[in-house]
Amino acid sequence: MRKVVAAVVTFAVLAFAGCKSKQQKQADLSAEYQTANAQYQKDCSATPSDQDANAIVGAALGNKPSPQQQASIDQRQREAEARKNSPHCKELDAKRSDLTKQMLTNQ
């Protein structure tokens, strides 16, 4: 009988020895998400230029941007949209979404 109990206890200890706690899994997923999100922000997010910011503030105050400013803003928006729709950015976005789902199911 003692051998059976010892075998069961040994099996249980070995089974749980390789398991991570929920908190550790959550921390690992969160760190992985932060890395993927930082890469996404760096590679895929649009960063407005100072000219864009000035044009936006001017528009809020009732001033229209010049045709050259508007063309420049439109071009940067098209470039940002093309970057966002690139396979690399779509892959990063899918990874972020997958990690988010894993973090939510791990709670």
Beta strands, then each sheet from edge to edge (+ up, - down):
end
